[in-house]
C-alpha cells in the first residue's frame, strides 16, 4: 500500500512541474522595425510601343498594321537591337461601332493594335529608339521603365543600414526605459522585389527633326524592411 501511494504521488507531481515551467517569466526584450534605402543608377530600360491602325474592314486594318509594325521592327534592328530584345506582347482587333437611339449598333470600322516590348541595354539609345519607332509608324508609347540589372550589392548595403538604425532605436528605447540593450535575439528581412522606375512619357506623333527625345533615367531606390528583437538589460 505504501509503494502505491508513493507511485501515485510521483504521477501527480509531474503535471504540476510542467505547468510551473510554462509560467516562468521570460527575459524582457525590445522589438524594433526599420528600413534601409540605397540609391542605384539604372542601367537597363524597357519600352512598350504600339502601332494602331484603323480601316473599314478588319483585314485592311490588319494588313496596314503589319506593314507599319514590320517597318518599325526593321528600323529598330538597324539601330543594332537583337531579335531577343524585341518581342510582341499584345495584338488586338476591335470593331468600332456607332450607337444611335432605338437602333442596333452599327460597325463602322476596325481598330488593330500591335504592341511590342523593347529591352534596351544602352540608355543613351532610348531617345533615338523612341524617335525611330515613331518615324516608322508607331503611334503609341504605353510605358517606359528604367531599372538596374543587378541590385544585390545595394540590397546588402540597405540591410546593414536598416539593422544599424534598428540598433540605435533599440538603444534609445532601452535608455528611456532605464536600461540598456544586450545582444540581438532575432532579425527577419522582408522579401525584396526590385521595382522598375516608370517615367511619364507623352508620345509624339511626329518624328524628331533635330535631336533625339531627351530622356533622364534618374536614380532607383533599393528599399529593405527588417524586424529585429534585442534583449533588454535593466539597471
N, C-alpha and C positions, 0 to 999 in steps of 0.2 A: 504493500500500500504506500509506503514512504517513497519507493522508487517511482511509482506512478505519479505522485504529487510533484516530485522534482522535475520529471519529464514534462508534465503539464505546465509547470511554471516556466520552463525554458521556452516552450512553444508559444506561450502567451507573451513573453518578453520580446520576441523577435519583431512583431509589427510595431510595437511601441518605439523600438530603437530606430526602425526605418522612418517612422513618422517624425521623430526628433531630428533626423538627418536632413529631412526635406525643409525644415523651417529654420535651419541655421541662417543667420544673417549673411547676405552677400557683401562683397567688398564694394565700396562706393566707386562710381566711375562717372566720367563726363563724355557725352556723345556730341560730336561736332560734325556738321556737314560743310563742305567747302567747294569752291570752283576754281579751276585753273584755266587761264586763257593765254594762248600764244599765237601771234600773227605770223602767217607764212605768205609768200608770194606765189600766186598761181603760175603754173607752167603749162597748163592744158586748157582747151576751150571746146565747147560743143555748141554747134549752131544747128537749129532746126528751121528749115526753109521749105516753102511750098510753091508749086505752080498751080494756079487756079484758073480754069478756063470755063467759058460759057458758050453754048450753042443751042440751036433749035432742037437737035437730037443728041442723045447720049453718045452715039457713035462719033458724031462730028466733034463734040466736046472732048471725047477721049483721044481722038486722033490728033487734034491740035495740042492737047496736053502732053501727049507722048513726045511729039516733036520738040516742044519747048523744054520739057524736062531733060530730054537727051542732050539738047544744046547746053543746058546748064551743067550737066554732069561732065560732058566732054570738055567744057571750059575749065571746070574745077580740076579735072585730071591734067589739063595742060599747065595748070599752075604748079603741078608737082604732087598733088594728093594721090595716094594709093587707092586701089579699089576697096581695100578693107577699111578705109577712113570714110567711105560714103556708103550709106545704107538706106534703103527705103523703109520707112516706119509707119506709113499710112497711105491709104488710097481710098477715096470716097467719091461715089456718084450720087448726086441728089437732084431730084426733079424740082424745078422752080414753078410754083403754082400761083394762079391768080384767083382770088376769092371775091365773089360777088354775093350780095344778099339774096337768099332764097334760090341759089343755084349751086350745082355741084362744082367743086374746084376744077379749074382747067389748067393743064400742064402747058406752060408757055416756053419752057426751055430746060436745060440741064446744066448743072454745075459739076465739074470734075476737079478734085483736089488731090494732088500727089505730093506727099511730104517726104523729104529726105533728112537724115541726120548726118552732120559732117563733124568728124573729130579732128581737131587742129592741135598739132604739137609745136608749132611755131607761132607764138602770139602776135608777132609782127605781121603775120599774114591775114589776121582776122578781118581787118577793114577791106583789104583787097579781095578776099573771098566773098564777102558780102556784096561788094560793088560789082564783081564779076557775075555773080549769080543773078543779080537784079538786071544787069545789062543783057543777059541772055534769056530772060523770061520769067525768073522767079518774081512773084509779086506779093509774097507773104513771108516775113521773118517772124516765126512764132516764139522762138526763145534763143537766148544767148547766155550760156553759163560758163563761168571760169572756175577752175579747181586745181589743186595741187596733186600731182600723181602719187607722191609719197609723203605722208604726214606722220610716219612712225616716230621720228626723232622729236618733232614738235609735240606730239601727244605725250611722250615720256617727260618732256620738259614741263608740260602742263600738269601732269600727275605730281611731279616733285613740287611744283609751285602750290598746288592745292593742298598737299599734305603739310607743307610748311605753314601755310595760312591757318590750317586747322590746328596745328600745334600752338601757334600764337594765340588763337582764340581760346583754346583749351586752357592755356596758362593764365589768360586774363580772367576766365570764369573761375578757375581754381583759386586764384588770388582773392577775388571778390568773395568767395565762399570761405575764406580763412584757411586755405591750404595750398597745396601745390600738386602738379601732375606727376605721376610716375611714368611707367612705360606705356607704350602703345599696345592695347589689348586686341584691337580689331580694326581692319581697314577694308572697305569694299569700294571698287572702282566701277562706275557706270559704263555701260556699253557705249562704244563710240562709232558714230556713222558720219563720216566727213561730208558736210553739206556742200553742194555746189554754190557758187556765188552768182546769182542771177543779175543780169544787167538790163535795165529798161532800154528798149530799143524801138524807135518808131521807124517802120520800113519806109524807104524812099522808092518811089515808083520810077524814077529816072536815074540813069547811071551817072556816076560822078564824072565831071568834066575835067577836074584839075587834080585833086588829091584823093587818096583813099579815105573812106569814112573813118574819122578819129575814134579810137577805142581805148579806154583806160581800164584795165582789169582790176586795179586796186589790190587790196590785201584780203586774205581769207583768215578767219579766226578759228583756231582749233580749241574747242572747249571740252573740258573734262570735269565731271562731277565725282566727288569722293565723299564717303561717310566714314568717320573714324570714331573710336572709343578709347579713352585714356583712363588709366587708374587714377583715383584721387587720394592724395595723402593728406590727412588732417594734421594740423599743427598741435 
